[in-house]
């Protein structure tokens, strides 16, 4: 992830724009600091006061060493605690003017991003704070693939019929390595959008009708992310041009393959329960 230059460049461009808009005295909060990269970007862009938190003590200690090694120890403070344990008046002298955070997972939600951002809005941020990223969307398309079907489903194994085990199988599988042999059966669609500038998020569930553009045996949906960092600054891990970065695409396999015909539509339940994306076919 740290070697993902396009992602890093997009985040740094947004951070530079935010600090240019608010000025060098703007207080920056970096949640989930990891190596301290985003905090370093903020300091290099001119921020005079950056507070970072990293819940893993060993990583937090290393981040502080990296900050000092790069000459920004006078501007960046790293706390070895989760953001939910930070307090204004103790760890921050005042609510932060800019939040930077990269705790998005490949399927958006599994790193408790909504809980973390909501807590920050409630306790740690100024009312008009700039949020980076300000939104994130799960994008996806219907796919057919014998390669991915063999990855997602089980049938005859060593002469035994194990197909009933599919009912218990994981339906969210990362795509990596040589798992690129799949065919599109639909255009790209926005499946779920998270507005991270909002102070509260409820679980949502909706029906999405996906027009089928090619006939085939749909095994599920390949999903990726589109991140809105700043007006005009975005980043995505679209499978057509992103195969070697930190984020993976995810196969959301259907309970069983569905034969679809070009010109028809396939209805999908789309949404989230705050910690997991929901992408399931509805009864045809």
C-alpha positions as CSV (number, residue, x, y, z in Angstrom):
1,X,0.0,0.0,0.0
2,X,2.8,2.5,0.9
3,X,4.3,1.9,-2.5
4,X,1.1,2.7,-4.4
5,X,2.2,5.9,-6.1
6,X,-1.1,6.8,-7.8
7,X,-3.0,6.5,-4.5
8,X,-0.3,8.5,-2.7
9,X,-0.2,11.3,-5.3
10,X,-4.0,11.6,-5.1
11,X,-4.1,11.9,-1.3
12,X,-1.2,14.4,-1.3
13,X,-2.9,16.6,-3.9
14,X,-6.0,16.7,-1.8
15,X,-4.0,17.4,1.4
16,X,-2.1,20.3,-0.3
17,X,-5.4,21.8,-1.6
18,X,-7.0,21.6,1.9
19,X,-4.0,23.2,3.6
20,X,-3.9,25.9,0.9
21,X,-7.6,26.6,1.6
22,X,-7.3,26.7,5.4
23,X,-3.8,27.9,5.9
24,X,-0.7,26.5,7.7
25,X,-2.2,27.0,11.2
26,X,-5.1,24.6,10.4
27,X,-5.0,21.7,12.9
28,X,-4.7,18.4,11.1
29,X,-5.9,15.0,12.5
30,X,-4.6,11.8,10.9
31,X,-6.6,8.7,12.0
32,X,-5.0,5.3,11.4
33,X,-1.6,6.8,10.7
34,X,0.3,3.6,9.9
35,X,3.8,4.7,8.8
36,X,2.8,8.4,9.2
37,X,2.8,9.0,5.5
38,X,-0.3,11.3,5.3
39,X,0.9,13.3,8.4
40,X,4.2,13.8,6.6
41,X,2.4,15.0,3.5
42,X,0.4,17.5,5.6
43,X,3.6,18.8,7.3
44,X,5.4,19.1,3.9
45,X,2.4,21.0,2.6
46,X,2.9,23.6,5.4
47,X,0.7,22.3,8.3
48,X,2.3,23.5,11.5
49,X,0.3,21.1,13.8
50,X,-0.5,17.5,13.0
51,X,-1.9,15.0,15.5
52,X,-1.8,11.4,14.4
53,X,-3.1,8.3,16.0
54,X,-2.3,4.6,15.4
55,X,-3.8,1.9,17.6
56,X,-1.0,-0.6,17.2
57,X,1.8,0.5,19.7
58,X,4.7,-0.9,17.7
59,X,3.5,0.8,14.5
60,X,2.9,4.0,16.3
61,X,6.4,4.0,17.7
62,X,7.8,3.3,14.3
63,X,5.7,6.1,12.8
64,X,7.1,8.6,15.4
65,X,10.7,7.4,14.5
66,X,9.9,8.0,10.8
67,X,8.5,11.4,11.5
68,X,11.7,12.4,13.4
69,X,13.9,10.8,10.7
70,X,12.2,13.1,8.1
71,X,12.6,16.2,10.2
72,X,9.0,16.9,11.3
73,X,9.0,15.9,14.9
74,X,8.3,19.5,15.9
75,X,5.1,19.5,13.9
76,X,3.7,15.9,14.1
77,X,2.7,14.1,17.3
78,X,1.8,10.4,17.1
79,X,-0.4,8.8,19.8
80,X,-0.4,5.1,20.3
81,X,-4.2,4.7,20.7
82,X,-7.4,4.5,18.6
83,X,-9.1,7.7,17.6
84,X,-12.0,6.8,19.9
85,X,-9.6,7.3,22.9
86,X,-8.4,10.7,21.8
87,X,-9.8,13.7,23.6
88,X,-9.8,17.4,22.8
89,X,-8.0,19.2,25.6
90,X,-5.7,16.3,26.2
91,X,-4.5,14.9,22.9
92,X,-5.7,17.8,20.7
93,X,-5.6,21.4,22.0
94,X,-8.7,22.1,19.9
95,X,-11.0,20.4,17.4
96,X,-9.2,19.6,14.2
97,X,-9.8,21.7,11.0
98,X,-8.8,18.9,8.6
99,X,-9.2,15.2,8.9
100,X,-7.1,12.9,6.8
101,X,-7.5,9.1,7.0
102,X,-6.9,6.0,5.0
103,X,-8.8,3.3,6.8
104,X,-10.8,2.2,3.8
105,X,-10.7,-1.5,3.1
106,X,-11.1,-3.1,-0.4
107,X,-14.8,-3.5,0.3
108,X,-15.0,-0.1,2.0
109,X,-16.4,-0.9,5.4
110,X,-14.6,-3.7,7.2
111,X,-12.2,-1.5,9.1
112,X,-15.1,0.2,10.9
113,X,-14.7,3.4,8.9
114,X,-18.3,4.6,9.7
115,X,-17.9,4.2,13.4
116,X,-14.5,6.0,13.3
117,X,-15.6,8.9,11.2
118,X,-18.9,9.4,13.1
119,X,-17.0,9.5,16.4
120,X,-14.5,12.0,14.9
121,X,-17.4,14.2,13.7
122,X,-19.0,14.1,17.1
123,X,-16.0,14.8,19.3
124,X,-12.8,15.7,17.5
125,X,-13.6,17.9,14.5
126,X,-14.6,21.5,14.0
127,X,-18.1,21.8,12.5
128,X,-16.7,23.0,9.2
129,X,-13.8,20.6,9.1
130,X,-12.5,19.4,5.7
131,X,-12.7,15.6,5.4
132,X,-10.2,13.7,3.2
133,X,-11.6,11.5,1.7
134,X,-15.0,13.2,1.6
135,X,-16.8,10.2,-0.1
136,X,-16.2,6.7,-1.2
137,X,-18.2,4.5,-3.5
138,X,-18.4,0.8,-4.2
139,X,-18.4,0.3,-8.0
140,X,-19.0,-2.9,-9.8
141,X,-20.2,-5.0,-12.7
142,X,-21.7,-8.4,-13.4
143,X,-19.2,-10.9,-14.5
144,X,-18.9,-14.4,-16.0
145,X,-15.7,-16.5,-15.5
146,X,-14.8,-20.1,-15.3
147,X,-11.6,-19.1,-13.4
148,X,-13.5,-17.2,-10.8
149,X,-16.2,-19.8,-10.6
150,X,-13.6,-22.4,-9.7
151,X,-12.3,-20.0,-7.1
152,X,-15.8,-19.3,-5.6
153,X,-17.7,-22.5,-5.9
154,X,-17.0,-26.2,-5.1
155,X,-18.5,-29.2,-6.9
156,X,-17.0,-32.6,-7.4
157,X,-13.8,-33.1,-5.4
158,X,-11.9,-36.3,-5.3
159,X,-14.9,-38.1,-6.6
160,X,-17.3,-36.7,-4.0
161,X,-20.1,-34.2,-4.5
162,X,-19.3,-31.3,-2.1
163,X,-21.6,-28.8,-3.8
164,X,-23.9,-28.3,-0.7
165,X,-20.9,-26.6,1.0
166,X,-21.5,-23.7,-1.3
167,X,-24.3,-22.6,1.0
168,X,-21.6,-21.9,3.7
169,X,-19.0,-20.4,1.4
170,X,-17.5,-16.9,1.8
171,X,-19.2,-14.7,-0.7
172,X,-16.6,-11.9,-0.6
173,X,-13.3,-13.0,-2.1
174,X,-10.3,-10.8,-3.0
175,X,-9.2,-11.0,-6.6
176,X,-5.4,-11.1,-7.1
177,X,-2.6,-12.5,-9.1
178,X,-3.8,-14.3,-12.2
179,X,-7.5,-14.0,-11.4
180,X,-8.1,-11.7,-14.3
181,X,-9.8,-14.0,-16.7
182,X,-13.4,-12.8,-16.5
183,X,-16.0,-11.3,-18.9
184,X,-18.2,-8.3,-18.3
185,X,-21.9,-8.9,-18.5
186,X,-22.9,-5.3,-17.6
187,X,-21.6,-1.8,-17.6
188,X,-20.0,-0.4,-14.5
189,X,-22.5,0.8,-11.8
190,X,-22.2,2.7,-8.5
191,X,-23.5,0.2,-6.0
192,X,-23.1,2.0,-2.6
193,X,-21.9,5.5,-1.9
194,X,-20.7,6.8,1.5
195,X,-20.7,10.5,2.2
196,X,-18.0,10.7,4.8
197,X,-18.8,14.4,5.5
198,X,-22.0,13.3,7.1
199,X,-22.1,13.0,10.9
200,X,-24.3,9.9,11.0
201,X,-24.9,6.8,8.7
202,X,-27.7,4.3,8.9
203,X,-27.6,0.9,7.3
204,X,-29.3,0.9,3.9
205,X,-30.7,-1.6,1.5
206,X,-32.1,-0.9,-1.9
207,X,-33.0,-2.6,-5.2
208,X,-30.7,-2.0,-8.1
209,X,-31.8,-3.2,-11.6
210,X,-28.7,-3.9,-13.6
211,X,-29.1,-4.0,-17.4
212,X,-27.4,-7.1,-18.9
213,X,-25.2,-6.1,-21.8
214,X,-23.9,-9.6,-22.7
215,X,-25.4,-13.1,-22.3
216,X,-23.6,-15.5,-20.0
217,X,-23.5,-17.3,-16.7
218,X,-23.2,-14.6,-14.0
219,X,-21.3,-15.8,-11.0
220,X,-21.4,-12.5,-9.1
221,X,-20.2,-8.9,-9.1
222,X,-16.6,-7.7,-9.2
223,X,-16.4,-4.7,-7.0
224,X,-13.8,-1.9,-6.7
225,X,-13.6,1.6,-5.1
226,X,-13.9,5.1,-6.3
227,X,-12.7,7.7,-3.8
228,X,-13.6,11.4,-3.8
229,X,-10.8,13.3,-2.1
230,X,-11.3,16.9,-3.1
231,X,-13.1,18.7,-5.9
232,X,-11.5,17.4,-9.1
233,X,-9.3,14.9,-7.2
234,X,-10.3,11.3,-7.2
235,X,-8.8,7.8,-7.1
236,X,-10.1,4.4,-8.0
237,X,-8.8,0.9,-8.3
238,X,-10.7,0.1,-11.5
239,X,-9.7,-3.4,-12.7
240,X,-9.0,-2.1,-16.2
241,X,-6.0,-0.1,-15.0
242,X,-5.1,-1.0,-11.4
243,X,-3.7,-4.4,-10.7
244,X,-0.6,-3.9,-8.5
245,X,-1.6,-1.5,-5.8
246,X,-2.6,-1.8,-2.2
247,X,-6.3,-2.3,-2.7
248,X,-7.8,-5.4,-4.4
249,X,-11.0,-5.9,-6.3
250,X,-13.5,-8.1,-4.6
251,X,-15.7,-10.8,-6.1
252,X,-19.1,-10.9,-4.4
253,X,-20.2,-14.3,-5.6
254,X,-23.9,-15.2,-5.9
255,X,-25.2,-18.1,-3.9
256,X,-25.3,-19.9,-7.2
257,X,-24.6,-18.8,-10.9
258,X,-27.4,-17.2,-12.8
259,X,-27.8,-17.4,-16.6
260,X,-28.6,-14.0,-18.0
261,X,-29.5,-12.7,-21.4
262,X,-28.4,-9.5,-23.1
263,X,-31.2,-6.9,-23.0
264,X,-32.7,-8.3,-19.7
265,X,-32.1,-6.8,-16.3
266,X,-30.9,-8.5,-13.1
267,X,-32.3,-7.1,-9.8
268,X,-29.7,-6.9,-7.0
269,X,-30.1,-6.0,-3.3
270,X,-27.4,-3.4,-2.6
271,X,-26.5,-1.7,0.6
272,X,-24.6,-2.1,3.8
273,X,-25.2,-2.9,7.5
274,X,-22.4,-0.4,8.5
275,X,-19.7,-3.0,8.6
276,X,-20.4,-5.1,5.5
277,X,-21.4,-4.5,1.9
278,X,-24.6,-6.3,0.8
279,X,-24.7,-7.4,-2.8
280,X,-27.1,-10.2,-3.4
281,X,-29.4,-11.2,-6.4
282,X,-33.1,-11.0,-5.8
283,X,-35.5,-13.7,-6.7
284,X,-35.9,-13.8,-10.5
